[in-house]
Structure formats: C-alpha cells, structure tokens
C-alpha cells in the first residue's frame, strides 16, 4: 500500500496541514534509483556491499564506501583488519549513540577506516570502506557510496578525513575545481558527465537510465524503487490488546478461530508470571482450547495485537456502537464517512494517522467501506510549553490544573490557554500572562455587577434603535461588530485568540463610555452586557453562567442559543474609501455606507490631490467597489 498511501495524499491537500502531508511523504520515503553491488577485496566471507543511490550517474566519483555502524558486514570486515584494535572502541561508541534523521544535516560527521577496500564495478577502482555515524541502517541498504563532489554530507565527511574529491558532473557554464570546492554540485537537472568512461558527455538525466541498464546487463545492479516504510509487525507480548484469533493444533497446524467464536475475549484475571513470556501464556484456561478443524486439544496464540490496530478504526464503531453482530452497519458508515473534521496532535502524524489511512484502504479492498480516505479535514493543535519544551509528566514541568484553579479559577486557565496563541501553534506558559487574563475577567465581573440592577429592571428587552442616542449607537455598533467577527473566528478560522482579543477590546470600549447611566438606557445596557456574556461563555463557562444569573435569567446560559448579529447595527455611520488615480492612492473620502458610485465620485473629485492628478486629463473609466475602493482611470 506504499504507493497508494503516497499518491492519495493529493486527495488530502487543502484539508490536512501541509506539515503532516510532508511528514507522511518523508516517512513513506519513496526513492527511485538503482542498487549496485561492490565486491570487497581481500576479506573472505565479507561482501558484496550493496548500496542504493538515486544518483548512479555520479558513481565514477565515488571515493569511499561508508557503512552504517549497525551494518551486519562491519564486524566481518574488522576481523583480521589491521585497524581492528583502534576501531572497535569507536564502533561501540557509535552503536550506543542514537541518531535521528532530522539531525543528519547539522550533526558532526564522524567515522573510521575499516582497513578494507571495495571494488567499484564500473571502473574496477579500489576505494576504502569506512564506517560513518551519519549513515542510517533503516534507510536504503545501510551503505552509501561517498561522492563528495556531488553530495554535501559526503563532501564534509571526505574533507574532514582527507579523502579525495573527484568531479564527474560539470555544470554547463564554468568548471569545478575539486581542490577548491566548499559546496557540492548536486544539480542533476543540468550539467554533463566527465571522468565517467563511456558515459562522458551525457546529461545526468540521460545517464541515469543508461547506467542502471548497464549495471543490470553486467549483473552487478539494477534500477530499483525503495521505500523507507516497513511492514508492520502487530504482535505484542502484552495483556492489553486484542487477542490474535489463531489456534495452534498439533495435527492441523495454525488454524483461525471460527467466525462464530469471535471476538476472542481477554481472561479477566491473567496470571502474570514475570518470566518474560506473554502474560496470557500463564493463564491455562485461556491457552488450552480445542481445534476448530479436528476438535482435538490445541493452544491459543498468546500474543495480542498492537493497540494501534484498534485505534486505526475505532471511529467507525461510533456509527453503530451497539451492534453485537458485526463491527458496524456498512450503510451507516457510508452515510457518515469520511470524517468531516478530525482534531489531534501532530505527534500522531506518522503513527496513528498513517495507520488509519492504511487500515481504511485494507477495509476498502475487503469491501467493508467504499471510500479511499477516512479523514477529510485534519486540525493539529499546538502543545503547551514551559521553559521551551512541551509540558510532560516525565519532564516534571507540568502545571497542576487544580493548583491553578484554586489560585485563579478554572475559567482563567481556559481563557489564557486559548488567548496565548492560535490553536495550531505551540504556546509558552507564562504566570504573568495568566494574571493578565485573571484581571480581565475581574473587570468584566465588576462591569456587569455595577449594572445588574438596571438590567434586572428591564421588562421588555427590545431596543428601539431608531431612538438611540449617539452614545447608544456607538455601543450597539461595537457590540454587533464584535459579535460578527467573533462568530467568524469561531466558525471558520478557529482563532479563539483573536476572538478573545476582540472581546477584550469591546470591554475596553464599554468602559470608555462609562458612566453608562448617563445617556444609555437600561435596555441598551442589557443587550450590550448580555451579548458580551454570551461571547465569553464558550471560553469561560463558569463565570458566564454566574453573570447570566446576575442579570436575572432563571434558565441556565448553557441552554441559550448563540446570538445573531444585527447587520444594520453593525454598520459604521461612515466608511473610509481610498481613492486611486490610475491605480495609485491619492486620498481618502468618508461617506455613508452604501453610497452610490456618483455620490462617491462627486466627493472624491473635491480632494485637492485627486484634482491635481486629473488636471487637464479626461476620466475614461471609473472602477468602484462599494464601500471599499474607487479608482479613476484618466488619459
């Protein structure tokens, strides 16, 4: 399924984060190239060494073979080698050091010479065999040919250990001097081969298939596609996990459990022996059974499945959770799937999310589902960090939720966490910022507490906007503008941090109109303060519930519907429109919203800067975007 998993990532573009798609592409790790076998000179029983390369066109420039420390041939190569005594301690150290793929570009390249040589099959040249800490056993064959002139990592390694540099691809313009190179020339889309025997003069694109065919013709290699992705071994020596439904019979061998006996259930009281065997192996009443085929005595498989097996398809069960006959009704799954929106950390990118995609394709091929991908849209939330690293119990840098709630209240913690960063970004935990959120909530509480009695006295909450004073219009416009933008941030962008910033700005604007008793009717105060409370409710439900009750509501706020903003009240009394002459802004005009094109043009022509740039010219075209922009084209 490697190619399907890779190719179908195109279906997820726009719905999944680009970073996750790239991580899966890299994890699948499809590479098209060639495998070539290098014979080992003078080491009986060692070799040949097989390398994989995507640049077989540079093989004449190989000046060393470098093996991963874990390569199985390393030990054989060191047997009888003159360098064995000094290199074995270095090998032991390398094997104890863990190297991650993401560190390869920046890590210090280290290695040692094995004392052995390989034979380049293209030109019969002897080249030294080294062991390098930057070669990984899990990628390719665990062995590389070092071509320092055309690979930056190889160049750094070879220059450090004074290995020769040989140019075999020259650029179309200029000429590379191997002794003066500090950057490898790795452009395979341009250039021509040199120092490459019968392949001289070819471009790399021309040379790659010809040289792979030559290797296959001569019997020492061939073109090949490899994947970083490996088969998934799902058996685990654990109690927790789904029992593997297999029975071993002395007569019939390995026999699957009959469908009528599925699912196989875990025994409730396993006997954990501590002897290193699978926990289920010490539970005779589970292990001993009868063969479904011959009825004779038999033994159950005692390994369980990796729990990733269950998490790869658990969401299908949500469609039909009480079905005790089959995993789910296919019609129900066809109705609900694929998942519209899935939320989870990016740590799942190359494990759970990749396994789930694989499992879906297997089920599709078995006729159990009809879709190719299980998840249409994915959102990966950021992590909470402290001291620059993610909070973790193992690191001991976790802030206790109970302790924080006692000091600031649970709502303060919720508000700060949502305000500190967009949900897809990591946030750095800050005690000072938490106090800022706490002070803000106290301001909201004091504001509503001050006007609660006036709000309680309102019998009919309807606001006559036509009779509104300037102060009332300012407040109503601001609260409905805020509601419009907060609704958008919630529903379409998930930018809770910017929604909270808008609510904070609204609160400041309300305070700026104090005292509200002067010029703001109670029914207007009621609408403004209730909308403020409703907007806060998703982030600070406990405080909002208390404020809701304070304003006279007997039914819980959690039952209230999300409010709709009033488009008329949200409109500005005036809008500012930039005026362009031939595409360049020459001034701005303020006009009532919804002004017609002739009205805006009439006001625009009165601007001195506009008049100056039109002077003596004719307006041949007017481009007007209502309430947004006016462009006068003159000639």
C-alpha positions as CSV (number, residue, x, y, z in Angstrom):
1,X,0.0,0.0,0.0
2,X,3.0,2.3,0.0
3,X,2.2,3.9,-3.4
4,X,-1.5,4.3,-2.6
5,X,-0.6,5.9,0.8
6,X,1.7,8.3,-1.1
7,X,-0.4,9.1,-4.1
8,X,-3.6,9.6,-2.2
9,X,-2.0,12.4,-0.1
10,X,-3.1,14.5,-3.1
11,X,-6.7,14.0,-2.0
12,X,-5.9,15.5,1.4
13,X,-4.3,18.7,0.1
14,X,-6.3,21.7,1.4
15,X,-7.9,19.6,4.1
16,X,-4.8,18.4,6.0
17,X,-1.9,20.6,7.3
18,X,0.9,20.7,4.7
19,X,3.3,19.8,7.5
20,X,1.5,16.5,8.2
21,X,1.4,15.6,4.5
22,X,5.1,16.3,4.1
23,X,5.9,14.2,7.2
24,X,3.9,11.3,5.8
25,X,5.6,11.7,2.4
26,X,9.0,11.6,4.1
27,X,8.1,8.7,6.3
28,X,6.9,6.6,3.3
29,X,10.1,7.7,1.7
30,X,9.8,6.6,-1.9
31,X,13.1,6.8,-3.7
32,X,13.7,5.9,-7.4
33,X,17.2,4.9,-8.1
34,X,19.5,1.9,-8.5
35,X,21.1,-0.8,-6.4
36,X,24.7,-1.6,-7.1
37,X,26.9,-4.3,-5.6
38,X,30.6,-3.6,-4.7
39,X,32.8,-6.6,-4.2
40,X,35.1,-6.5,-1.1
41,X,38.8,-7.0,-1.8
42,X,40.8,-9.5,0.3
43,X,38.2,-10.2,3.0
44,X,36.9,-13.8,2.8
45,X,33.2,-14.1,3.6
46,X,32.6,-10.4,3.6
47,X,30.6,-8.8,0.9
48,X,29.5,-7.8,-1.6
49,X,28.3,-4.5,-0.3
50,X,25.0,-3.4,-1.8
51,X,24.3,0.3,-2.0
52,X,21.2,2.2,-3.1
53,X,21.7,5.5,-4.9
54,X,19.4,8.0,-6.6
55,X,22.5,9.3,-8.5
56,X,24.1,6.4,-10.2
57,X,25.3,8.9,-12.8
58,X,27.9,10.0,-10.2
59,X,29.3,6.6,-9.4
60,X,32.6,7.3,-11.1
61,X,33.1,10.0,-8.5
62,X,32.8,7.6,-5.5
63,X,35.9,7.8,-3.4
64,X,34.7,5.7,-0.5
65,X,32.0,3.3,0.7
66,X,30.5,4.2,4.1
67,X,28.6,1.8,6.2
68,X,26.1,2.4,9.0
69,X,27.6,1.4,12.4
70,X,24.8,-1.3,12.6
71,X,25.5,-2.8,9.2
72,X,26.0,-6.6,9.6
73,X,29.1,-6.6,7.4
74,X,31.1,-4.2,9.7
75,X,32.0,-7.0,12.2
76,X,33.2,-9.3,9.4
77,X,35.2,-6.5,7.8
78,X,37.1,-5.8,11.0
79,X,38.0,-9.5,11.5
80,X,41.7,-9.7,10.7
81,X,41.8,-6.0,9.7
82,X,45.0,-4.1,10.8
83,X,42.8,-1.3,12.2
84,X,40.6,-3.6,14.4
85,X,42.2,-2.8,17.7
86,X,41.8,1.0,17.3
87,X,38.4,1.0,15.6
88,X,36.3,-1.4,17.7
89,X,36.0,1.1,20.6
90,X,34.9,3.7,18.1
91,X,32.3,1.3,16.7
92,X,31.0,0.5,20.1
93,X,30.5,4.2,20.9
94,X,28.7,4.8,17.6
95,X,26.4,1.9,18.2
96,X,25.4,3.3,21.6
97,X,24.6,6.8,20.1
98,X,21.1,7.3,18.8
99,X,21.0,9.4,15.6
100,X,17.7,11.0,14.3
101,X,17.1,11.7,10.6
102,X,16.4,15.3,11.3
103,X,19.9,15.7,12.9
104,X,21.8,14.5,9.9
105,X,22.2,17.8,8.2
106,X,23.7,19.6,11.2
107,X,25.5,16.9,13.2
108,X,29.3,16.4,13.3
109,X,30.2,13.8,10.8
110,X,32.5,11.1,12.3
111,X,33.8,7.8,11.1
112,X,36.8,5.4,10.8
113,X,38.5,3.4,8.1
114,X,37.9,-0.4,8.4
115,X,41.2,-1.2,6.7
116,X,39.3,-2.8,3.8
117,X,38.6,-1.8,0.2
118,X,35.7,-2.3,-2.2
119,X,35.8,-2.6,-5.9
120,X,33.8,-0.1,-8.0
121,X,32.2,-2.3,-10.6
122,X,32.1,0.4,-13.2
123,X,35.8,1.0,-13.4
124,X,37.4,-1.7,-11.1
125,X,38.9,1.0,-8.9
126,X,39.7,0.1,-5.3
127,X,38.1,2.5,-2.8
128,X,38.3,2.5,1.0
129,X,35.5,1.2,3.2
130,X,34.6,3.4,6.1
131,X,32.0,3.4,8.9
132,X,30.1,6.7,9.4
133,X,27.8,7.9,12.1
134,X,25.6,9.8,9.6
135,X,24.6,6.6,7.6
136,X,21.4,5.0,8.9
137,X,20.7,1.3,8.7
138,X,17.0,1.9,8.4
139,X,17.3,3.9,5.2
140,X,18.2,2.2,1.9
141,X,20.7,-0.7,2.5
142,X,22.6,0.9,5.3
143,X,25.6,1.6,3.0
144,X,26.3,4.5,0.7
145,X,28.9,5.4,-1.9
146,X,30.5,8.7,-0.9
147,X,30.6,11.1,-3.8
148,X,32.0,14.2,-2.2
149,X,31.9,16.4,-5.3
150,X,28.2,16.0,-5.7
151,X,26.8,15.5,-2.1
152,X,27.2,18.0,0.6
153,X,27.3,15.5,3.5
154,X,29.8,13.3,1.7
155,X,31.9,16.4,1.0
156,X,32.0,17.4,4.6
157,X,33.0,13.9,5.7
158,X,35.7,13.4,3.0
159,X,37.3,16.8,3.6
160,X,37.4,16.1,7.3
161,X,39.2,12.7,6.7
162,X,41.2,13.9,3.7
163,X,39.6,11.6,1.2
164,X,39.9,12.6,-2.5
165,X,37.2,14.7,-4.3
166,X,36.6,13.8,-7.9
167,X,34.2,15.8,-10.1
168,X,32.2,13.7,-12.5
169,X,29.4,16.2,-13.4
170,X,30.5,19.6,-14.7
171,X,28.0,22.5,-14.9
172,X,27.1,23.7,-18.4
173,X,28.8,27.0,-17.6
174,X,32.1,27.2,-15.8
175,X,34.3,24.4,-14.5
176,X,34.5,22.9,-11.0
177,X,37.9,22.6,-9.3
178,X,37.8,19.7,-6.8
179,X,40.5,21.1,-4.6
180,X,38.6,24.4,-4.2
181,X,35.1,23.0,-3.5
182,X,33.3,24.0,-0.3
183,X,29.9,23.3,-1.7
184,X,28.9,20.2,-3.5
185,X,27.5,20.5,-7.1
186,X,24.3,18.4,-6.8
187,X,22.3,19.8,-9.7
188,X,21.3,16.7,-11.7
189,X,18.9,18.6,-14.0
190,X,21.8,20.3,-15.6
191,X,25.4,19.6,-16.5
192,X,27.3,16.9,-18.3
193,X,29.3,13.8,-17.2
194,X,33.1,13.9,-17.2
195,X,35.6,11.4,-16.0
196,X,32.9,8.7,-16.4
197,X,34.3,6.4,-19.1
198,X,31.8,5.6,-21.9
199,X,29.2,7.9,-20.3
200,X,31.1,11.1,-20.8
201,X,29.1,13.9,-22.4
202,X,25.7,12.7,-21.3
203,X,23.5,14.8,-19.1
204,X,22.7,13.2,-15.7
205,X,19.0,12.7,-16.8
206,X,20.3,10.8,-19.9
207,X,23.0,8.9,-17.9
208,X,20.9,7.6,-15.0
209,X,18.7,5.0,-17.0
210,X,21.6,4.0,-19.3
211,X,24.0,3.3,-16.3
212,X,21.3,1.4,-14.4
213,X,20.7,-0.7,-17.5
214,X,24.4,-1.3,-17.9
215,X,24.6,-2.5,-14.3
216,X,21.8,-4.9,-14.9
217,X,23.3,-6.2,-18.1
218,X,26.6,-6.8,-16.3
219,X,24.9,-8.5,-13.4
220,X,26.0,-6.2,-10.5
221,X,23.0,-4.0,-10.1
222,X,19.7,-2.7,-11.5
223,X,17.2,0.2,-11.3
224,X,15.0,-0.1,-8.2
225,X,12.4,1.8,-6.2
226,X,12.8,1.6,-2.4
227,X,10.6,2.8,0.4
228,X,11.5,3.9,3.9
229,X,8.2,2.5,5.1
230,X,8.4,-1.0,6.5
231,X,6.0,-3.8,7.2
232,X,4.0,-3.6,10.4
233,X,4.6,-6.3,12.9
234,X,1.4,-6.2,15.0
235,X,2.0,-8.9,17.7
236,X,2.8,-7.7,21.2
237,X,3.7,-9.6,24.4
238,X,1.2,-7.7,26.5
239,X,-2.1,-8.5,28.3
240,X,-3.8,-5.3,27.0
241,X,-4.6,-5.5,23.3
242,X,-6.9,-7.6,21.1
243,X,-6.2,-11.3,21.3
244,X,-4.9,-12.7,17.9
245,X,-7.7,-15.1,16.8
246,X,-5.4,-18.0,15.9
247,X,-5.2,-21.6,17.4
248,X,-2.2,-24.0,17.1
249,X,-3.1,-27.6,16.7
250,X,-0.5,-30.5,16.8
251,X,-2.4,-32.1,13.9
252,X,-3.7,-29.2,11.7
253,X,-1.1,-26.6,12.5
254,X,-2.1,-22.9,12.6
255,X,-5.9,-22.6,12.4
256,X,-8.0,-19.4,12.5
257,X,-10.7,-19.1,15.2
258,X,-14.2,-19.8,13.8
259,X,-16.3,-16.8,13.0
260,X,-18.9,-17.9,15.4
261,X,-16.4,-17.8,18.3
262,X,-15.3,-14.2,17.6
263,X,-14.4,-12.0,19.2
264,X,-11.9,-13.7,21.4
265,X,-12.1,-12.1,24.8
266,X,-9.2,-11.5,27.3
267,X,-9.4,-13.5,30.5
268,X,-10.4,-11.3,33.4
269,X,-7.7,-12.5,35.8
270,X,-4.4,-13.2,34.0
271,X,-1.6,-14.9,35.8
272,X,1.4,-12.6,35.3
273,X,4.5,-14.9,35.8
274,X,7.2,-12.2,35.3
275,X,9.2,-14.8,33.4
276,X,9.4,-12.7,30.2
277,X,6.7,-14.7,28.3
278,X,3.4,-13.2,27.0
279,X,1.2,-12.6,30.0
280,X,-1.6,-14.7,28.5
281,X,0.7,-17.7,28.3
282,X,0.4,-18.1,32.1
283,X,-3.4,-18.5,32.0
284,X,-4.2,-22.1,31.3
285,X,-7.9,-21.6,31.0
286,X,-7.3,-19.1,28.1
287,X,-4.4,-21.0,26.4
288,X,-5.9,-24.5,26.4
289,X,-8.7,-24.9,23.9
290,X,-9.9,-27.2,21.1
291,X,-9.0,-27.1,17.4
292,X,-11.9,-25.7,15.3
293,X,-10.9,-28.1,12.5
294,X,-10.4,-31.5,14.2
295,X,-11.8,-30.9,17.7
296,X,-8.6,-32.1,19.3
297,X,-6.7,-30.4,22.1
298,X,-4.9,-27.2,21.0
299,X,-3.4,-23.9,22.2
300,X,-4.3,-20.3,21.6
301,X,-2.0,-17.7,20.3
302,X,-0.9,-15.8,23.5
303,X,0.4,-12.6,21.8
304,X,-2.1,-9.7,21.5
305,X,-2.4,-7.1,18.7
306,X,-0.6,-3.7,18.9
307,X,-3.1,-1.2,20.3
308,X,-2.6,0.8,17.2
309,X,-4.7,-1.8,15.4
310,X,-7.7,-0.8,17.5
311,X,-7.1,2.9,17.2
312,X,-6.8,2.6,13.4
313,X,-10.5,2.0,13.0
314,X,-12.2,2.9,16.4
315,X,-14.1,5.8,14.8
316,X,-16.1,3.5,12.5
317,X,-17.6,1.9,15.6
318,X,-19.1,5.3,16.6
319,X,-21.5,4.9,13.7
320,X,-23.0,1.8,15.1
321,X,-21.8,1.3,18.7
322,X,-24.4,-1.2,20.0
323,X,-24.2,-3.7,17.1
324,X,-23.2,-7.0,18.6
325,X,-23.3,-9.0,15.3
326,X,-20.8,-7.1,13.1
327,X,-18.3,-4.3,13.7
328,X,-20.8,-1.8,12.1
329,X,-23.6,-1.5,9.6
330,X,-22.0,-0.5,6.2
331,X,-24.9,1.7,5.3
332,X,-24.4,3.8,8.4
333,X,-20.7,4.1,7.7
334,X,-21.4,5.1,4.1
335,X,-23.6,7.9,5.4
336,X,-21.2,9.3,8.0
337,X,-17.8,8.8,6.4
338,X,-15.3,10.2,5.6
339,X,-14.9,12.1,8.9
340,X,-15.6,15.8,8.3
341,X,-13.2,17.2,10.9
342,X,-10.6,15.3,13.0
343,X,-8.6,17.0,15.7
344,X,-5.3,15.6,17.2
345,X,-1.7,16.4,17.9
346,X,0.9,16.4,15.2
347,X,2.7,13.7,17.2
348,X,0.2,11.3,15.6
349,X,1.3,12.3,12.0
350,X,3.3,9.2,11.1
351,X,1.8,6.7,13.5
352,X,-1.9,6.7,14.2
353,X,-2.9,8.9,11.2
354,X,-0.8,6.8,8.8
355,X,-2.0,3.5,10.2
356,X,-5.6,4.8,10.0
357,X,-5.2,5.6,6.3
358,X,-3.7,2.2,5.7
359,X,-6.4,0.4,7.6
360,X,-9.1,2.2,5.6
361,X,-7.6,1.0,2.3
362,X,-7.4,-2.5,3.6
363,X,-11.1,-2.4,4.6
364,X,-12.0,-0.8,1.2
365,X,-10.3,-3.7,-0.6
366,X,-12.2,-6.2,1.6
367,X,-15.5,-4.5,0.6
368,X,-16.1,-3.1,4.1
369,X,-16.0,0.6,3.2
370,X,-16.3,2.4,-0.1
371,X,-14.1,5.5,0.5
372,X,-10.3,5.8,0.0
373,X,-9.5,8.1,2.9
374,X,-11.1,8.0,6.4
375,X,-10.5,11.7,7.3
376,X,-11.4,14.7,5.1
377,X,-10.1,17.5,7.2
378,X,-7.5,17.4,9.9
379,X,-6.6,20.0,12.5
380,X,-3.4,19.6,14.6
381,X,-3.4,21.6,17.8
382,X,-0.3,23.1,19.3
383,X,1.4,22.0,22.5
384,X,1.7,23.9,25.8
385,X,5.3,24.5,26.6
386,X,7.2,25.6,29.7
387,X,10.8,26.6,29.5
388,X,10.9,26.0,25.7
389,X,9.9,22.3,25.9
390,X,6.4,20.6,25.9
391,X,4.8,20.1,29.2
392,X,5.2,16.5,30.2
393,X,4.9,14.4,33.4
394,X,8.2,12.7,32.5
395,X,10.0,16.1,32.4
396,X,8.3,17.3,35.7
397,X,7.3,20.6,34.2
398,X,3.5,20.2,34.3
399,X,1.4,23.0,35.9
400,X,-1.3,21.4,38.1
401,X,-4.8,22.2,36.9
402,X,-6.2,22.0,40.5
403,X,-3.5,24.3,41.9
404,X,-4.1,26.9,39.1
405,X,-7.9,26.7,39.6
406,X,-7.6,27.3,43.3
407,X,-5.4,30.4,42.7
408,X,-7.1,31.9,39.6
409,X,-10.2,29.9,38.9
410,X,-10.7,27.3,36.1
411,X,-12.0,29.9,33.7
412,X,-8.8,31.9,33.9
413,X,-6.8,28.9,32.9
414,X,-9.1,28.2,30.0
415,X,-9.1,31.8,28.8
416,X,-5.3,32.1,29.0
417,X,-4.7,28.9,27.1
418,X,-7.0,29.9,24.3
419,X,-5.7,33.5,24.2
420,X,-1.9,32.9,24.4
421,X,-1.6,31.5,20.8
422,X,-3.7,30.4,17.8
423,X,-4.8,26.8,18.4
424,X,-2.4,25.3,15.8
425,X,0.6,27.0,17.4
426,X,2.6,26.0,20.5
427,X,2.2,28.4,23.4
428,X,4.7,29.2,26.1
429,X,3.2,29.0,29.6
430,X,3.6,32.3,31.5
431,X,2.4,33.1,35.1
432,X,2.4,36.8,34.3
433,X,0.1,36.3,31.3
434,X,-2.3,34.2,33.4
435,X,-2.6,37.1,35.9
436,X,-3.5,39.4,32.9
437,X,-6.3,37.0,32.0
438,X,-7.4,37.0,35.6
439,X,-7.5,40.8,35.8
440,X,-9.5,41.0,32.6
441,X,-12.2,38.6,33.9
442,X,-12.4,40.6,37.1
443,X,-13.0,43.8,35.0
444,X,-15.9,42.0,33.2
445,X,-17.4,40.9,36.5
446,X,-17.2,44.4,38.1
447,X,-18.8,45.9,34.9
448,X,-21.8,43.6,34.9
449,X,-22.2,43.7,38.7
450,X,-22.3,47.5,38.5
451,X,-25.2,47.5,36.0
452,X,-27.0,44.3,37.1
453,X,-29.8,46.1,39.0
454,X,-30.6,48.3,36.0
455,X,-30.7,45.3,33.7
456,X,-32.9,43.4,36.1
457,X,-35.4,46.2,36.0
458,X,-35.9,45.8,32.2
459,X,-39.2,44.1,31.4
460,X,-39.1,44.3,27.7
461,X,-35.6,43.9,26.4
462,X,-36.3,45.1,22.8
463,X,-34.2,48.1,21.8
464,X,-35.6,50.9,19.6
465,X,-32.5,51.5,17.5
466,X,-34.2,54.5,15.8
467,X,-34.4,56.3,19.1
468,X,-30.8,55.5,20.1
469,X,-28.5,58.3,21.2
470,X,-25.0,58.8,19.8
471,X,-23.6,57.0,22.8
472,X,-26.0,54.1,22.4
473,X,-25.4,53.8,18.7
474,X,-21.6,53.7,19.4
475,X,-22.1,50.8,21.9
476,X,-24.6,48.9,19.8
477,X,-22.4,49.2,16.7
478,X,-19.3,48.0,18.6
479,X,-21.0,45.0,20.2
480,X,-22.6,43.8,17.0
481,X,-19.4,44.3,15.0
482,X,-17.6,42.3,17.7
483,X,-20.2,39.6,17.6
484,X,-19.9,39.3,13.8
485,X,-16.1,38.9,13.9
486,X,-16.1,36.6,16.9
487,X,-18.6,34.4,15.2
488,X,-16.4,34.2,12.1
489,X,-13.3,33.5,14.3
490,X,-15.2,30.6,16.0
491,X,-16.9,29.0,13.0
492,X,-14.5,29.5,10.1
493,X,-11.0,30.2,11.4
494,X,-10.9,28.6,14.9
495,X,-8.9,31.6,16.0
496,X,-10.1,31.8,19.6
497,X,-7.1,34.0,20.5
498,X,-8.3,36.8,18.1
499,X,-11.9,36.3,19.3
500,X,-10.8,36.9,22.9
501,X,-8.8,39.9,21.8
502,X,-11.9,41.4,20.2
503,X,-13.9,40.8,23.4
504,X,-11.2,42.5,25.4
505,X,-11.3,45.4,23.0
506,X,-15.1,45.5,23.4
507,X,-14.8,45.6,27.2
508,X,-12.4,48.5,27.0
509,X,-14.8,50.4,24.7
510,X,-17.7,49.8,27.1
511,X,-15.6,51.1,30.0
512,X,-14.7,54.1,27.8
513,X,-18.4,55.1,27.7
514,X,-18.9,55.0,31.5
515,X,-20.9,56.1,33.3
516,X,-23.4,54.2,31.3
517,X,-26.2,55.7,33.5
518,X,-25.7,58.9,31.5
519,X,-27.1,58.5,28.0
520,X,-27.5,54.7,27.8
521,X,-31.0,53.3,28.5
522,X,-31.2,50.1,30.6
523,X,-32.5,48.0,27.7
524,X,-29.4,49.0,25.7
525,X,-27.1,48.1,28.6
526,X,-29.0,44.8,28.8
527,X,-28.3,43.9,25.2
528,X,-24.7,45.0,25.3
529,X,-23.8,43.2,28.5
530,X,-25.8,40.0,27.6
531,X,-24.0,39.8,24.3
532,X,-20.7,40.3,26.0
533,X,-21.5,37.4,28.4
534,X,-22.7,35.1,25.6
535,X,-19.5,35.7,23.6
536,X,-17.4,34.8,26.7
537,X,-19.4,31.7,27.6
538,X,-17.6,29.2,25.4
539,X,-14.2,30.1,26.9
540,X,-15.3,31.0,30.5
541,X,-18.5,29.0,31.1
542,X,-18.5,29.2,34.9
543,X,-18.1,33.0,35.1
544,X,-20.6,33.5,32.2
545,X,-23.2,31.3,34.0
546,X,-22.9,33.4,37.1
547,X,-23.1,36.7,35.2
548,X,-26.1,35.4,33.3
549,X,-27.9,34.6,36.6
550,X,-26.9,38.0,38.0
551,X,-28.7,39.7,35.1
552,X,-32.0,37.9,36.0
553,X,-32.0,34.7,33.9
554,X,-33.5,31.7,35.7
555,X,-32.7,29.2,32.9
556,X,-29.0,28.2,32.5
557,X,-26.9,30.0,29.9
558,X,-25.8,26.6,28.6
559,X,-29.3,26.3,27.1
560,X,-29.1,29.7,25.3
561,X,-28.6,29.8,21.5
562,X,-25.6,31.5,20.0
563,X,-26.7,35.1,19.2
564,X,-27.0,36.5,15.7
565,X,-25.5,39.9,15.0
566,X,-27.6,42.7,13.6
567,X,-26.2,43.8,10.2
568,X,-27.8,47.2,10.4
569,X,-26.5,48.0,13.8
570,X,-23.0,46.7,12.9
571,X,-22.7,49.2,10.0
572,X,-20.5,52.2,10.5
573,X,-22.1,55.7,10.2
574,X,-19.3,56.4,7.8
575,X,-16.9,54.3,5.8
576,X,-13.5,55.5,4.6
577,X,-12.8,54.7,0.9
578,X,-9.4,55.1,-0.7
579,X,-9.4,57.0,-4.0
580,X,-6.9,56.0,-6.7
581,X,-5.9,57.7,-9.9
582,X,-4.6,55.3,-12.4
583,X,-4.1,52.7,-9.7
584,X,-2.2,54.9,-7.1
585,X,-3.9,56.1,-3.9
586,X,-4.2,59.9,-4.0
587,X,-6.6,60.4,-1.0
588,X,-9.5,59.0,1.1
589,X,-13.1,60.1,1.4
590,X,-15.6,59.4,4.2
591,X,-19.1,58.7,3.0
592,X,-22.2,57.0,4.5
593,X,-22.2,53.2,4.0
594,X,-23.9,52.1,0.8
595,X,-23.2,55.3,-1.1
596,X,-23.6,55.1,-4.8
597,X,-20.8,55.5,-7.3
598,X,-21.8,59.0,-8.5
599,X,-22.0,60.1,-4.9
600,X,-18.5,58.9,-4.1
601,X,-17.0,60.3,-7.3
602,X,-18.5,63.7,-6.6
603,X,-16.8,63.8,-3.2
604,X,-13.6,62.3,-4.5
605,X,-13.2,65.0,-7.2
606,X,-13.2,67.6,-4.4
607,X,-9.9,66.2,-2.9
608,X,-7.0,68.6,-3.9
609,X,-4.6,65.7,-4.6
610,X,-7.1,63.9,-6.8
611,X,-7.9,67.1,-8.7
612,X,-4.2,67.8,-9.2
613,X,-3.6,64.4,-10.8
614,X,-6.7,64.8,-13.0
615,X,-6.0,68.4,-14.1
616,X,-6.1,68.7,-17.9
617,X,-6.9,65.0,-18.4
618,X,-10.1,63.1,-19.0
619,X,-11.6,60.4,-16.8
620,X,-12.1,57.5,-19.2
621,X,-13.2,54.9,-16.7
622,X,-14.4,54.6,-13.1
623,X,-13.9,51.4,-11.1
624,X,-16.0,51.3,-7.9
625,X,-16.1,48.6,-5.3
626,X,-18.9,49.6,-2.9
627,X,-17.7,50.8,0.5
628,X,-14.2,49.5,-0.4
629,X,-12.4,51.4,-3.2
630,X,-12.7,53.9,-6.1
631,X,-10.2,54.0,-9.0
632,X,-10.3,56.8,-11.6
633,X,-8.6,55.9,-14.9
634,X,-7.5,59.1,-16.7
635,X,-5.9,59.7,-20.1
